[in-house]
Amino acid sequence: MDLKGCPMETLPCMSQYYELIEIDLSCSSSIIQVWHGKKFLQKLKYLYLSKCPRLKQIPDLSEAPNLEILHV
């Protein structure tokens, strides 16, 4: 999911998160929190959060066992 420059403060609730392989939120100056709570991200391999100046913390990734790249 390519969301570079996302204007939202957090991603909306989506039940399809578990299907995502890549989330790219780089250069999203409005993002404060990627999502609320734990998300089951079985297939997630890539998470890009670089150049997100308002991001307060990295999300709980304990349910993303296949994560290969976390770029902050």
N, CA, C and O of each residue as an XYZ file, in Angstrom:
288
protein
N       0.853     -1.154      0.000
C       0.000      0.000      0.000
C       0.907      1.227      0.000
O       1.634      1.459      0.966
N       0.871      1.996     -1.050
C       1.695      3.190     -1.184
C       0.900      4.397     -0.710
O      -0.036      4.841     -1.373
N       1.289      4.922      0.456
C       0.622      6.085      1.035
C       1.613      7.211      1.297
O       1.455      7.962      2.259
N       2.625      7.336      0.459
C       3.619      8.397      0.631
C       2.909      9.742      0.707
O       2.029     10.043     -0.100
N       3.302     10.541      1.683
C       2.709     11.862      1.838
C       1.286     11.825      2.363
O       0.519     12.760      2.129
N       0.920     10.770      3.064
C      -0.442     10.596      3.592
C      -0.839     11.802      4.452
O      -0.078     12.189      5.339
N      -2.012     12.406      4.212
C      -2.424     13.585      4.970
C      -3.135     13.262      6.290
O      -3.503     14.180      7.023
N      -3.334     11.990      6.604
C      -4.047     11.597      7.821
C      -3.100     11.503      9.018
O      -1.891     11.349      8.848
N      -3.661     11.597     10.242
C      -2.869     11.457     11.453
C      -2.665      9.996     11.837
O      -1.700      9.666     12.526
N      -3.555      9.129     11.403
C      -3.452      7.686     11.619
C      -4.196      6.982     10.490
O      -5.089      7.563      9.873
N      -3.832      5.742     10.224
C      -4.529      4.997      9.187
C      -5.925      4.625      9.671
O      -6.113      4.379     10.862
N      -6.892      4.579      8.790
C      -8.242      4.189      9.193
C      -8.289      2.709      9.570
O      -7.407      1.939      9.192
N      -9.307      2.323     10.306
C      -9.494      0.910     10.664
C      -9.803      0.134      9.394
O     -10.746      0.447      8.668
N      -9.003     -0.868      9.146
C      -9.202     -1.697      7.962
C      -9.014     -3.153      8.361
O      -8.028     -3.503      9.010
N      -9.949     -3.988      7.978
C      -9.817     -5.405      8.301
C      -8.857     -6.109      7.355
O      -8.501     -7.262      7.596
N      -8.429     -5.447      6.283
C      -7.553     -6.072      5.297
C      -6.063     -5.925      5.615
O      -5.233     -6.345      4.808
N      -5.698     -5.348      6.753
C      -4.290     -5.180      7.097
C      -3.523     -6.500      7.003
O      -2.368     -6.511      6.578
N      -4.142     -7.595      7.388
C      -3.438     -8.879      7.421
C      -2.973     -9.329      6.042
O      -2.102    -10.194      5.954
N      -3.512     -8.783      4.977
C      -3.127     -9.152      3.613
C      -1.968     -8.314      3.067
O      -1.380     -8.671      2.046
N      -1.636     -7.218      3.727
C      -0.623     -6.297      3.201
C       0.776     -6.888      3.275
O       1.141     -7.538      4.254
N       1.548     -6.652      2.229
C       2.950     -7.064      2.176
C       3.841     -5.851      2.416
O       4.921     -5.977      2.994
N       3.399     -4.688      1.977
C       4.195     -3.457      2.091
C       3.290     -2.295      2.474
O       2.189     -2.144      1.945
N       3.780     -1.470      3.413
C       3.119     -0.211      3.764
C       4.186      0.866      3.665
O       5.202      0.808      4.356
N       3.954      1.848      2.804
C       4.904      2.942      2.616
C       4.229      4.257      3.001
O       3.404      4.794      2.260
N       4.600      4.760      4.177
C       4.082      6.029      4.679
C       5.171      7.095      4.707
O       5.017      8.120      5.370
N       6.262      6.863      4.000
C       7.360      7.828      4.018
C       6.883      9.204      3.553
O       5.975      9.322      2.730
N       7.507     10.218      4.090
C       7.210     11.626      3.769
C       5.776     12.018      4.145
O       5.189     12.896      3.513
N       5.217     11.374      5.164
C       3.868     11.694      5.625
C       3.991     12.608      6.845
O       4.122     12.136      7.974
N       3.948     13.896      6.610
C       4.193     14.864      7.679
C       3.059     14.973      8.687
O       3.234     15.606      9.728
N       1.903     14.379      8.412
C       0.776     14.456      9.341
C       0.649     13.228     10.247
O      -0.007     13.296     11.287
N       1.260     12.123      9.871
C       1.121     10.871     10.634
C       1.671     11.043     12.049
O       2.828     11.418     12.238
N       0.824     10.763     13.035
C       1.222     10.789     14.447
C       1.338      9.365     14.965
O       2.269      9.032     15.699
N       0.378      8.526     14.574
C       0.335      7.126     14.976
C      -0.097      6.324     13.752
O      -1.085      6.666     13.103
N       0.640      5.259     13.435
C       0.338      4.498     12.222
C      -1.026      3.824     12.346
O      -1.850      3.925     11.437
N      -1.271      3.135     13.467
C      -2.581      2.527     13.730
C      -2.740      2.390     15.224
O      -1.779      2.536     15.979
N      -3.955      2.109     15.647
C      -4.262      1.923     17.063
C      -4.225      0.443     17.414
O      -4.787     -0.383     16.694
N      -3.570      0.108     18.510
C      -3.540     -1.265     18.998
C      -2.710     -2.196     18.133
O      -1.967     -1.756     17.255
N      -2.847     -3.494     18.395
C      -2.138     -4.517     17.623
C      -2.888     -4.808     16.343
O      -4.118     -4.771     16.310
N      -2.157     -5.091     15.305
C      -2.727     -5.525     14.033
C      -2.072     -6.850     13.664
O      -0.861     -7.013     13.817
N      -2.864     -7.783     13.185
C      -2.343     -9.068     12.729
C      -1.829     -8.862     11.313
O      -2.610     -8.722     10.372
N      -0.518     -8.845     11.171
C       0.130     -8.513      9.895
C       0.996     -9.680      9.431
O       2.195     -9.521      9.200
N       0.400    -10.813      9.301
C       1.107    -12.054      8.970
C       1.976    -11.934      7.715
O       3.063    -12.510      7.673
N       1.526    -11.205      6.696
C       2.238    -11.141      5.419
C       3.129     -9.910      5.259
O       3.867     -9.812      4.279
N       3.073     -8.978      6.195
C       3.839     -7.733      6.060
C       5.344     -8.005      6.039
O       5.876     -8.655      6.939
N       6.024     -7.503      5.004
C       7.471     -7.658      4.876
C       8.194     -6.322      4.944
O       9.340     -6.264      5.388
N       7.542     -5.245      4.509
C       8.206     -3.934      4.398
C       7.337     -2.839      5.005
O       6.157     -2.714      4.680
N       7.937     -2.050      5.892
C       7.245     -0.913      6.489
C       8.183      0.288      6.427
O       9.266      0.279      7.013
N       7.750      1.313      5.712
C       8.566      2.513      5.506
C       7.922      3.689      6.231
O       6.791      4.075      5.936
N       8.668      4.256      7.193
C       8.177      5.365      7.993
C       9.155      6.532      8.027
O       9.096      7.362      8.934
N      10.043      6.603      7.061
C      11.047      7.672      7.066
C      10.402      9.021      6.738
O       9.401      9.087      6.025
N      10.979     10.067      7.259
C      10.533     11.447      7.031
C       9.086     11.659      7.475
O       8.290     12.291      6.779
N       8.767     11.116      8.649
C       7.456     11.317      9.285
C       7.735     12.056     10.603
O       7.789     11.428     11.661
N       7.913     13.381     10.546
C       8.384     14.134     11.703
C       7.448     14.142     12.913
O       7.903     14.370     14.034
N       6.176     13.900     12.712
C       5.220     13.932     13.828
C       4.961     12.551     14.438
O       4.245     12.440     15.433
N       5.536     11.506     13.852
C       5.338     10.143     14.348
C       5.874     10.040     15.772
O       7.045     10.324     16.023
N       5.011      9.630     16.705
C       5.387      9.590     18.119
C       6.032      8.283     18.538
O       6.897      8.271     19.413
N       5.618      7.174     17.918
C       6.217      5.884     18.251
C       6.010      4.907     17.115
O       5.086      5.038     16.313
N       6.884      3.936     17.065
C       6.765      2.865     16.068
C       5.653      1.935     16.551
O       5.577      1.637     17.743
N       4.791      1.474     15.645
C       3.678      0.614     16.068
C       4.133     -0.738     16.594
O       5.257     -1.168     16.335
N       3.250     -1.409     17.339
C       3.501     -2.759     17.847
C       3.554     -3.709     16.650
O       2.559     -3.902     15.952
N       4.711     -4.287     16.429
C       4.911     -5.179     15.282
C       5.069     -6.637     15.704
O       5.589     -7.457     14.948
N       4.622     -6.949     16.907
C       4.769     -8.321     17.400
C       3.933     -9.330     16.598
O       4.198    -10.531     16.648
N       2.939     -8.851     15.872
C       2.110     -9.737     15.043
C       2.512     -9.653     13.564
O       1.707     -9.943     12.679
N       3.760     -9.254     13.309
C       4.297     -9.190     11.943
C       5.557    -10.044     11.877
O       6.662     -9.512     11.777
N       5.397    -11.375     11.933
C       6.557    -12.265     12.007
C       7.437    -12.290     10.763
O       8.583    -12.732     10.841
N       6.940    -11.833      9.626
C       7.712    -11.883      8.389
C       8.322    -10.546      8.005
O       8.828    -10.393      6.894
N       8.280     -9.573      8.914
C       8.830     -8.253      8.624
C      10.325     -8.360      8.340
O      11.083     -8.871      9.164
N      10.747     -7.878      7.175
C      12.149     -7.923      6.770
C      12.783     -6.550      6.849
O      13.949     -6.430      7.226
N      12.027     -5.494      6.497
C      12.577     -4.132      6.465
C      11.658     -3.191      7.226
O      10.465     -3.104      6.934
N      12.221     -2.485      8.209
C      11.546     -1.391      8.889
C      12.437     -0.184      8.699
O      13.529     -0.116      9.263
N      11.980      0.762      7.911
C      12.793      1.940      7.578
C      12.172      3.162      8.246
O      11.100      3.623      7.853
N      12.866      3.683      9.267
C      12.385      4.869      9.989
C      13.373      6.002      9.867
O      13.142      7.083     10.408
